[in-house]
Amino acid sequence: MSGLGRFVSLAVFSVLALPSFPQVASGQARAPVGGWTRPQAAHLLRRAGFGGAPRQVDYLFTMGRKAAVDYLVDYESIPDAPRRPAVERFEPADREEMRALSEDERQRIRQQRVAREQVQTHLLRRWWIERMVASPRPLEEKMTLFWHGHFTSGVREVRVAWYLWQQNELLRRHAVGNFRTLLMEISRDPAMLIYLNNAQNLKSQPNENYARELLELFTMGVGNYGERDVKEAARAFTGWSLDRDTGEFLFRRGQHDYGIKTVLGVRGNLNGGDVIDIILARPETADYIVRKLWRFFAGDEAPPGVARSLAATFRKNNYEIKPVLKAMFNHPAFYSPKVVGAAIKSPVELVVGTLRALEIRPVDLDGIVGGLRLMGQDLFQPPNVKGWDGGLNWITTATLYNRYNVTGRLVSGTDPRRRSAVRMMRRLAVDDAELREAAEPTGPQPEFDPMPIVRGHDLTTPEAVVEHFLDRLIGRPISPQRQAVLVEALQRQLPGGADVQSDGSADAIRELILLIVAMPEYQLS
Amino acid sequence: MSDATFSTRREFVRGGLSLLSAAGTVPLFLHRTAAALEPARAGVRARGRAKASGERVLVVLQLAGGNDGLNTIIPYRNDIYYRARPQLAIARKDALRLTDDIGLHPQAGGLKELFDDGLLCVVQGAGYPNPDRSHFKSTDIWETGDPSQRTHRGWLGRYFDCACKGNDPPDPKSAIALVGEPPLALQGDRFSPVAFSTPDQLAWRPGDVSSAARHAFERLNHPDEDHNPDGTLKPLSRLEYLQRTALDARLSARDIQDAAGGGGRSRIDTLLRPRGGGQLASQLQMVARMIAADLPTRVYYVSLGGFDTHAGQAGRHGQLMKQLGDGLRQFMAELKASGQRERVLLMTFSEFGRRVMENASQGTDHGAAAPLLLVGEPVRGGLANAHPDLRRLDAGDVPWQVDFRSIYATVLTRWLRADARRVLGGNFPMPDLLRVK
């Protein structure tokens, strides 16, 4: 038990620890019901959240599966007091005033806005990463990330950080709520209205972009509707716009097409809300969404029987999301060998998971933001409206070493002299002093000190050290030969051979961790 | 095919770590491709890096988002065009004149020069029947060469699949994509290309670590035997796939360095560091250098995005036209300077053109057929065919008049000397777009 004191002190700097976790010593936990193992609890925490430290796994293990799932899904009861990002809404420039200015002055104002929004978006990214690392409600963030990849919007198109933050909060608010409500809200969301051009969808000249993606990507999937349905649905959404002065949804009556439309065989004077209800009446929609959820959380295609039963659950519960999540996390197929240890971690899972498993506070957030971009998951800028494809698509000759290197820098620390010049310049281009200060570059990531863990868990041999960090980081057995490679590497580096708890062992153990996070096994969850 | 003939990842796996740690003295990567693509060479036990001198190279340039073909190749005497686009049409006086009725976007001066030099061939109205207007579907269709959307492999990936002999997939360096994500066009059943956008992406950089750690790293990122005892390939688990990818990345990085004529990180950084100009120009510059460095690469893939101009099209499209023209012109100039121009053919594609009628936001929505450009010495310069008839639109869009697969067939047969029927799964007429036989 001597280790727990240390964990508590480690947790002081953040809310990393799920706060209501009782103190259960690692290895002493017992499952209250049969058929629930500690590796399964670790698997659940990795998938429904971002993984965690051994005592957090123990906590879920001790609860039993059903209670553990409820704990993660019914997260509203867990207190959370997040701070807000340093993002402000800047009023659009007054047209009259702009007209009075010279072209040079107008140009300067426009450039100023661009720089400001870029810097704000950067702050938004920092903020979300910190939140994912620190939130006591990991599923809330995981589902927000899911919806961000589903109802995509990107800063390149939206250009206003405030709208992206509002959308992010909308997705979080309804993350495990009702899918119909979420669809209605997202159809009125300023970032979405801009991203998919519905703000420009006018009676006289319909813009089909939103209607098409609503059918193709957000609800039914390709092949379940025709070109004509797209055109007619677009008419139903005409006039759904935003007011740039207030930053809110605005229905422009004069731009709305009140004529008769036919969408998926339903005829009438339809508006956007009607189209959403028509879509939700189709069985393809529930099927499409639960399959996507399964792919995201299980990392594989849903077996037909599983998809059928989850879709039925979704429809039976009027598109409430929680029952589907609970059914999914309680399903035996979720713990099958096809699922456990077989999903490729997304870059966010990789980074946030490493920080949570080792209880590292993210300091060099600028480095993490850039790292995520390199690995192909630039938050608030999905590659396109389809979001991130995920799975094996994360792994290419280009991204694999980025994954090793970005993760490695969380452990080895970052060089304080290496700063992105671009980042500095963008910040300096902003004339708002407060914002410039908020965007002060983050400090270097300190070298990770493994010794508190080694001593806290009273690890005394190289074998025990390897075993512990493999369990903490990978959480399932790897081949004995490969484990032996790690033990051998550690033994060679330990000074004088013996005492792994002496300060002199820190470098060798850190190298061991660097090796583990650069293992193909670590790419899998 | 005997084991000895192919010097491959398989031998590499068997040869194991001694090869890896002997970097610099033992050739690190043994080229399946040269052997696989040219049976005559297959007998040569080239245990060194096979020079690819004289091999023909195809560069594929994706214009992502759906390029507005009508404002690229402009029918400047067509009233239908001007009526459909009161705000966006390029004025007759501004179009860069190619013929009596066809002109180029005014900012595509680079393309005009190439046209005048006989280095640009324009295929008008390239598309396919029942066009799909979704970015993703239509991109997939162009990349797979399969409008029925039954195959999930790329047309060039299948070309490399077909080119491989025995049980060994071809060298991944046969195709290099200068994009973060390997494009579907280059994915085969057994072939997967090298993809990267900066050289840092191809090496483990853990900082100051011991040699024991480096050694362990290589062992942990080394694939286990990937063949069954009878010589067939094992199906890959995800873990094995990761191990292979790690190995491929490591070997490719070293090979690219070798090709440039020297080791060391600074060399590869110099080789790949983009210089001034637009994003496309720097990508093409990297390609030109890699071609000059004589890598065993048959296909390069680059991508220029931003063509999805639903709103405020004019300024943005103009910049893209400038990037495109300037980039291609510089690319041809660099290839000429390095004496490589005659062995390079570049082909553009875009998932679709845009609607003939402009929308209310000074933009254009997703359309159908559009012009496709072939660039280089091997092309038959000029307009390959007439402008599509705007009186006969297909649901408001430019109708297709050349099936893009017949352009692929020409390129595969006449340029890559491949069996187009096998790759494309059917016979397509082959328009005479190239000067080579």
Chai-1 contact restraints between the chains, C-beta under 6 A:
chainA,res_idxA,chainB,res_idxB,connection_type,confidence,min_distance_angstrom,max_distance_angstrom,comment,restraint_id
A,N197,B,H310,contact,1.0,0.0,6.0,A-B,restraint_1
A,Q200,B,A311,contact,1.0,0.0,6.0,A-B,restraint_2
A,Q200,B,S361,contact,1.0,0.0,6.0,A-B,restraint_3
A,L202,B,A360,contact,1.0,0.0,6.0,A-B,restraint_4
A,Q205,B,N359,contact,1.0,0.0,6.0,A-B,restraint_5
A,Q205,B,A360,contact,1.0,0.0,6.0,A-B,restraint_6
A,N207,B,N359,contact,1.0,0.0,6.0,A-B,restraint_7
A,N209,B,H310,contact,1.0,0.0,6.0,A-B,restraint_8
A,E216,B,S134,contact,1.0,0.0,6.0,A-B,restraint_9
A,G376,B,G180,contact,1.0,0.0,6.0,A-B,restraint_10
A,K386,B,F136,contact,1.0,0.0,6.0,A-B,restraint_11
A,I395,B,T245,contact,1.0,0.0,6.0,A-B,restraint_12
A,T396,B,P182,contact,1.0,0.0,6.0,A-B,restraint_13
A,T396,B,A195,contact,1.0,0.0,6.0,A-B,restraint_14
A,T397,B,V194,contact,1.0,0.0,6.0,A-B,restraint_15
A,T397,B,A195,contact,1.0,0.0,6.0,A-B,restraint_16
A,T397,B,T245,contact,1.0,0.0,6.0,A-B,restraint_17
A,T397,B,D248,contact,1.0,0.0,6.0,A-B,restraint_18
A,T397,B,A249,contact,1.0,0.0,6.0,A-B,restraint_19
A,A398,B,G180,contact,1.0,0.0,6.0,A-B,restraint_20
A,A398,B,A195,contact,1.0,0.0,6.0,A-B,restraint_21
A,A398,B,F196,contact,1.0,0.0,6.0,A-B,restraint_22
A,A398,B,Q201,contact,1.0,0.0,6.0,A-B,restraint_23
A,L400,B,T245,contact,1.0,0.0,6.0,A-B,restraint_24
A,L400,B,A246,contact,1.0,0.0,6.0,A-B,restraint_25
A,L400,B,A249,contact,1.0,0.0,6.0,A-B,restraint_26
A,Y401,B,Q201,contact,1.0,0.0,6.0,A-B,restraint_27
A,Y401,B,L202,contact,1.0,0.0,6.0,A-B,restraint_28
A,Y401,B,A203,contact,1.0,0.0,6.0,A-B,restraint_29
A,Y401,B,W204,contact,1.0,0.0,6.0,A-B,restraint_30
A,Y401,B,A249,contact,1.0,0.0,6.0,A-B,restraint_31
A,N402,B,Q201,contact,1.0,0.0,6.0,A-B,restraint_32
A,Y404,B,W204,contact,1.0,0.0,6.0,A-B,restraint_33
A,N405,B,R205,contact,1.0,0.0,6.0,A-B,restraint_34
A,G408,B,P206,contact,1.0,0.0,6.0,A-B,restraint_35
A,S412,B,G207,contact,1.0,0.0,6.0,A-B,restraint_36
A,V485,B,A216,contact,1.0,0.0,6.0,A-B,restraint_37
A,V485,B,R219,contact,1.0,0.0,6.0,A-B,restraint_38
A,V485,B,L220,contact,1.0,0.0,6.0,A-B,restraint_39
A,A489,B,A212,contact,1.0,0.0,6.0,A-B,restraint_40
A,A489,B,A213,contact,1.0,0.0,6.0,A-B,restraint_41
A,A489,B,A216,contact,1.0,0.0,6.0,A-B,restraint_42
A,R492,B,A212,contact,1.0,0.0,6.0,A-B,restraint_43
A,Q493,B,S210,contact,1.0,0.0,6.0,A-B,restraint_44
A,Q493,B,A212,contact,1.0,0.0,6.0,A-B,restraint_45
A,E511,B,V209,contact,1.0,0.0,6.0,A-B,restraint_46
A,E511,B,A213,contact,1.0,0.0,6.0,A-B,restraint_47
A,L514,B,P206,contact,1.0,0.0,6.0,A-B,restraint_48
A,L515,B,A213,contact,1.0,0.0,6.0,A-B,restraint_49
A,L515,B,A216,contact,1.0,0.0,6.0,A-B,restraint_50
A,A518,B,F217,contact,1.0,0.0,6.0,A-B,restraint_51
A,M519,B,L220,contact,1.0,0.0,6.0,A-B,restraint_52
A,P520,B,L239,contact,1.0,0.0,6.0,A-B,restraint_53
A,P520,B,L242,contact,1.0,0.0,6.0,A-B,restraint_54
A,P520,B,Q243,contact,1.0,0.0,6.0,A-B,restraint_55
A,Q523,B,L242,contact,1.0,0.0,6.0,A-B,restraint_56
